[in-house]
Every structure is written in structure tokens, then in C-alpha cells.
Amino acid sequence: MCVLSQIALSRMGRHIPYALLSGQEVIVGVKAYLDRSGQAASRYVTLAAFAGPDVEWAQFEKGWAETLRTGFLPVDYFHVREALGRHEKSPFSWKRGWERTHVWNLLGKLIVYIGQNFNRGRLTMHSCVIDMDAWRELTSQGIRLPSDVELCNRYVSQYIVFLFAKKVLKEAQTRNMPDTFFMHPDDLLSFIFDRGEDYLEHFRQFVNREKATGDGTMWHLVDGVGERDMRYTPGLQAADIFAWGINRENTKNEGEEGTHVAHILRQVVASFAKEYDRDTLLREFGPSLP
């Protein structure tokens, strides 16, 4: 049981006491699945996430598995680069008869499925894109910028916590609850990163530092920050599709293969996005003008 006297929302500029009484279904647990496309040395770095209540994910995962069985051949998971590569030892191997058209047909079905399940607003999509050429240029000029990991965690991972905290506050205020907060661990917020992501440990340490302040901040709403194997985690597979699609639209010419994927997802899923181009980096982190 998580017990808090108040949650400090610094971005709202005030401390707001609120409560969630045991036994009342005010908030349900939320999971966020996160995946990256691109490295620090790349032209762009993208962190993408899908977030939603546990009960919605259970339904989503069942339908995802069923959709994977409707492709050219049934498969257990989908990873964009692996599928399009059709390497010999992959479930999508050209030796098994997979062609790129087969891969794109299955990817199209998965995108349709995402849209059908996320357009109700219970599941949301989040992304952060950094123009790393601009980041390197400004850094070389002596401007101190946060790392790509810190920037994207700030907007995607931390922003999801902020939205969840706002939802809890709104529910508590609507129900005129007293100033003690009781929440079962199953009703808290969990973050699941793909294995090997730099973002995971950075975010975990950040959350632990915030919790250690003892001020009852919104970070106590985060119950766990962990990792899973993408092959067994549909939420990570969906995040991979979105992250890959964003990177594709930023690195390829309009109309080339895959440049439409992220755009289609944005039309059917409630989304929150941040792009750190040169102007944004300068505006938020550059030296102040006299």
C-alpha cells in the first residue's frame, strides 16, 4: 500500500493534498512501454511510448497475438527492422517465403489494430525526437545541453508521470476526498523499457532520487521501472513500430517506404509529442539574450 499525505506538482506551481480511499475505484494501474530508434551518433534519436491501464493492455495483448497469426505465416512477435531484413535465422526469413510485401501487409494489419484499440483515448502515444546534428553543433559551440537520454526521458517518461498525477488529482478533487492518499501498488504506474535501453537506468535513478526527498512528490506514484524482452511484450512491439516510423519520416524523403507509418498512427491515436530541433534547443537551453 502506498500512503502519501500530498503530492507536489512543481510544474503546476503549488502543493495539492488529495486522497484515494481504499476500496474506491478512482484510478487503475497504468503501464507505459518505451522503445528507442537511433543512437547518439545518428542523425535523429527517437523515444516512443504507449501508455494505458493494465486492463486495457490485457485485452490489447490478446488481440495482438491473434493479429500476428494472420500474416503470410503465423509469427510470435513483430520487430520492424528484423521483419524487413528477412534474415535467414529470423521468423521472417526469405527462406520461409517471406517477401517485403508480406511484411508490409502484416505491419498494416498491426497498425489498424493499434488504431482500433487506442482511439478510445484510454491508451495514449508519446514521443520525443532530437535532431542530433543540431545538438552536436550547439554543443561544439560551448552551449551546455542535456544528453539525448535526459532530454527524451524528461519529455516522455517524466511527462507520462505528470499526466498520471494530474488524473489522480482531478479524480480526488472531483470526489472531494480528504487529504490522505492510499493506493495499492497494483494501481500505480509502471514503466517497461526494451532490454538494453540507456533510458531505463537513467530514469530509474532519477525516480529513486526524487522519492528519496521524502516530500511526497508525484514520483511516489511510480511503482516500478524495469525491462522486458520485446519478443514477449506486445506493448514494446507497438512502441517499436512508432519509434521506427518517426525515425523513418525524419531520415527518408517523403513518399519513400515507411515514411507514412508515424503519420497514420497520429491520425488514430491520442498523442503527445516533443521535437528538439535547433530552434527549440536554443530557446530552451541556449544563453539568455541581454
N, C-alpha and C positions, 0 to 999 in steps of 0.2 A: 504494500500500500504506500502510495506517495502522498505525503501530507505537507502542504505548504500554507503559510499564512498569507502570502501575497506574491504576485509575480510582477517584476519590474520590467516594463516595456520601455526601454530607453528611447527607442525610435518614436514612441508616442509622447515622450517628454514628461511622463508622470508615472506614479506608482498607483496601481489599481488593485485593491483587495477584492477577491471573489472566491466563490466556493463551488465545489461539485460534490453534492451529498451522495454518500454510498447508497447504491440501490436505485438511483435515478439515472435513466439512460439519456444523458445530456451529450456526451462525447463518446465516440467509439475509437478504438485504436487505429492509428494510421501508419502505413508503411510507405517509405519512399525508396525507389530503386534508381540507382545512378550509374551512368556509364560515360566514358570519355572517348572522344575521337581526336586524334592528333597529339603530338608531343610538343615539348617546349621548343624544340628546334624546327617545328613545322611552320607553315605559313599561317595556319589558324589552329587554335585549340578550342575544343567544344566540350562542355559538360552538360549532359542532358539527364532529365529525371522525370519519372512518372510517380505521382503520389495519390494515395486514396485509402479509404477504410479497409481494414482487414477483410470484412465480409464481402466487399466488392472484389477484392483480389482473389478470393477463393473461387468465386464464380468465373472471373476472368481466366484463371489458370486452367480450369476445366475446358472452357471453350477454345482456349489457345491450343491445347493438346489435340483437340478434335480437328481444328483447322490444319494443324501440321500433318494430319493423316490424309488430307485431301489433295496433296500435291502430286507431282509426277510419280513419286514414290513416297510412302509414309516415312517421316523422319521424326526424331525425338526433340529436336531443337532447331533454332534458326539463328545463324550469325552471318551478317551480310557479306563481309569480306570472304569468309570461308565458303559461303554458298556460291558467290560469283566466281571465286577462284577455281572451284570444281577440282580440287587436287585429288590425287589418286587415293589417299587414305581417308578422305572426307566422306561423310554420308552423302554428299552432293557430288561425288566423283564422276568425272566424264566416263569412266569405265562402267559405271552403273547406268549410263544412258542419259545422265543429266546434261541438258543444254542450257544456255543462258536464258532462253525464252521460258524454260520450265522454272528456273529460279525466279524470274520476274513475275510469272503467273502466281507462284506461291507468295512472294512478297506482296503482291497486290491484294491477295486474299487476307493476309495478316493486317495490312493497312486498313482494309474495310472493316475487319473485326475490331481493331483498335477504335475506329470511329464509332462503331455501333455501341461500344461499351463505355467510352469516355465522354460521349456527347451529352450524357445526363448531368454532367457537372460534378459528379461525386468523385471522379478521378481527374486529376489535372496534370498538365505537362509544363515542365520548366526547362529553361536553357540559358546558358551563358556562352558567348563567343568572344574570343580575344584575337585581335589582329596582332600576331606575334612579330610581324615585321615592324609595325608601328611601335610595339612595346620595346623591341631591341633598339630602334632608332632613338627613342626618347631616353632610354636607359644610357645609351652611349653618350648622350648629351649631358649626363650628370643628373638627370631627373630621377629621383628615387620612387620606384613603383613597386607595389606589392607583386609577389610572384603570380604566375598564372594559376597555381593551385589556390593561393589565398584569394585571388580575385573571384574565381568561379565558385569556390566554397562560400564566399561572402554573399554572392547573389543567389545561388541555387540552394545549397544546403541550409545556410542560415535563414534565408528568406522563407523556406518552407516552414521552419520552426516559428518564425514571426507570424505567418498566416495561420498556423495551427493555434498559436497563443491568442490571436485576435478572435478566432472562432470560439475558443473556450470562454474568453471574456464576454463576448456577445451573448453566449448562452447563459452565463451566470447572471449577467445584468438583466437579461430578459426575464429570468425566473426569480429575480430579487433574492438571490441566495445570500446567506451570511458570509462572514469574512474568513472562513476556514475552508481549505481546499483538500478534499480527499479524492484520490484517484487510484484505481487499481492499475498495476503495471501493464495489464492487457489493453488498457485504454490510452496508453501513452504513445509516443511517436518513435518509430524505429527507422534507421537508415541502413540500407543494404547496398554496398558497392560491389562492383565486379572485382574479382580477385586481382591483386597486384596493383590496384589504383593508388597513386600517391595521395589522392584526395582523402582517402579513408583515414590514415593515421593523423594527418594534419587536422581534420575535422574532429576526430575523436579527442585529441589532445586539447583542442580549443574548447570543446564542450566540457571536458573534465575540469579545465581551469576555471571556466565560468561557474560550474557547480560548486567548486571549492570556495568561492567567495562567501557562501553562506547567506546570501541576501535573498534567497527565494526567487531567483530570476526565472525567466521563462525557460532556461536551459534545463531545468529540472523536469520539464515535460518530455525530454528525450530519454528514452529508456535504454536504447542501445544503438551502437554504431558498429556494424560488422560487415562481413564479406561473404559471398557465396559464389559457387561455380555457375557461370552464366548458362551452361548447358542444362542445368536442372532448375532454372529460375526464369519463368516467363516474363516477369517484370523487368529483368535485366535485358532480356532479348528485345523487348519493346523499346527500352531506352537505347539499346544499341542501334536499332533502326532509325530512331530520331536523331541521335548524335551523328551517325553516318550521313544521314540525309542533309543535315545542316552543313557539315563539312564539305559535302559534295557540291552544294549550291554556292559555297564560297570559293571553291577551288577550280570549278569547271565552268565552261561557257554555258550560257543559258541555252537550254534545249538538248544538251548532252545527256547521256544516260544517267539517270538518278537525280538530276537537278530538281525534279519536281516533287520528290518524296516529302521533304520537310514542309513545303508549301501546302500540300494536300492535308497533311496532319494538322497544320494550323487552322485549316478551314473546318475541321470536325471535332477538335479537342480544345477545351478551355486551356489557354496557355499564358505563361508569364515568361518574358524574355528580356535579356540584357545583352547589349553588344558593346564591347570595349574597342572602338576604333580609335584613331589617333586623336580626334577632337574630344572624344569622351574621356580618354586617359588624361589629356591636358587639362580639361575642365575640372576633373575630379581630383587629380593628384599633382598637377603642374604647379610651378611657383606662382604665388599671388601677384597680380599686377599692382604697381604703385598707385 
